[in-house]
Amino acid sequence: MKIADVKCVGIIGAGVMGGGIAQNAILCGTKVLVRDLTDEINEKARDTIVNGRFGIKGGLDRGKHTQEEYDKALSLLNFTTDTADLKDVDLLIEAIGGGDTGQLEDKPLKLKIFSEL
């Protein structure tokens, strides 16, 4: 597989790392599907990607991106809470953090997600 063959990236985890990966991918013109546990987590991630300190809206406001690039990037960004929705992605990236556990990693959650995959 070549990088040009990747049309859709699936990202498991909508935290800082997952959101950053998603933002970079959509700005490069790649469709992204982010999966996290709840719609609330996904909405927070979407807001950070769009409106956060380093979000794409700020890039638009500073002239780093055109309105067309901004609109296209937004159209490429999708979220889900269902692992089964990731079945057709070309590349899957695991970015599951520790969440509210106080740990950097949540090994039981990772094992659960991988078993679902």
C-alpha positions in Angstrom: 0.0 0.0 0.0 1.2 3.5 -0.9 0.3 6.6 1.0 -1.7 7.8 -2.1 -3.9 4.7 -1.6 -5.1 6.0 1.8 -8.5 7.6 1.1 -9.9 7.4 4.7 -8.1 7.3 8.0 -9.7 5.9 11.1 -8.6 7.2 14.4 -9.5 5.5 17.7 -9.4 8.2 20.4 -10.5 11.8 20.1 -8.1 13.2 22.7 -5.2 15.5 22.2 -3.2 13.1 20.0 -6.2 11.7 18.1 -7.6 15.2 17.4 -4.2 16.4 16.3 -3.8 13.5 13.9 -7.3 14.1 12.6 -6.7 17.8 12.1 -3.5 17.2 10.1 -5.1 14.5 8.0 -8.1 16.6 7.0 -5.9 19.6 6.1 -4.0 17.3 3.8 -7.2 16.4 2.1 -7.8 12.9 3.6 -11.2 11.8 4.9 -11.1 11.0 8.6 -13.4 9.0 10.9 -12.7 9.5 14.6 -14.1 7.0 17.1 -14.5 7.6 20.8 -16.7 6.4 23.6 -19.4 9.1 23.6 -20.9 11.8 21.4 -19.9 14.4 24.0 -16.3 13.4 23.7 -16.5 13.6 20.0 -18.2 17.0 20.0 -15.5 18.3 22.3 -12.8 17.0 19.9 -14.6 18.5 16.9 -14.8 21.9 18.7 -11.1 21.7 19.5 -10.1 20.8 16.0 -12.2 23.6 14.6 -12.1 26.4 17.2 -9.2 25.5 19.5 -6.1 27.6 20.0 -4.5 25.9 17.0 -7.7 24.9 15.3 -8.5 25.3 11.6 -10.8 28.3 12.1 -7.8 30.2 13.6 -5.8 29.2 10.5 -8.6 30.6 8.3 -8.7 33.8 10.3 -4.9 34.3 10.0 -4.9 33.6 6.3 -3.1 30.3 6.6 -6.0 28.6 4.8 -8.5 29.7 2.3 -12.3 29.5 2.8 -12.3 26.7 0.3 -9.6 24.7 2.1 -11.4 25.3 5.4 -14.8 24.1 4.0 -13.2 21.0 2.4 -11.3 20.1 5.6 -14.6 20.3 7.6 -16.4 18.1 5.1 -13.7 15.4 5.6 -14.1 15.3 9.4 -16.5 12.6 10.8 -17.1 11.1 14.2 -18.6 7.9 15.5 -19.0 5.9 18.7 -19.4 2.6 16.9 -16.2 0.6 16.3 -18.0 -1.2 13.4 -18.0 2.0 11.4 -14.2 1.7 11.1 -14.5 -1.4 8.9 -13.9 0.3 5.6 -11.0 2.7 6.6 -7.7 2.3 4.7 -5.5 3.1 7.7 -6.4 2.8 11.4 -4.5 4.7 14.1 -4.9 3.9 17.7 -4.7 7.0 20.0 -6.5 5.8 23.1 -5.3 7.7 26.2 -6.0 7.3 29.8 -9.1 9.4 29.9 -10.3 10.0 33.4 -8.2 7.2 34.9 -5.2 9.4 35.7 -3.0 7.1 33.7 -1.3 7.8 30.4 -2.8 4.6 28.9 -6.0 2.6 29.5 -4.9 -0.9 28.8 -8.3 -2.6 29.5 -10.0 -0.2 27.1 -7.4 -0.8 24.4 -7.8 -4.5 24.7 -11.6 -4.1 24.5 -11.4 -2.0 21.4 -8.9 -4.3 19.7 -11.1 -7.3 20.5 -14.0 -5.5 18.8 -11.9 -4.8 15.7 
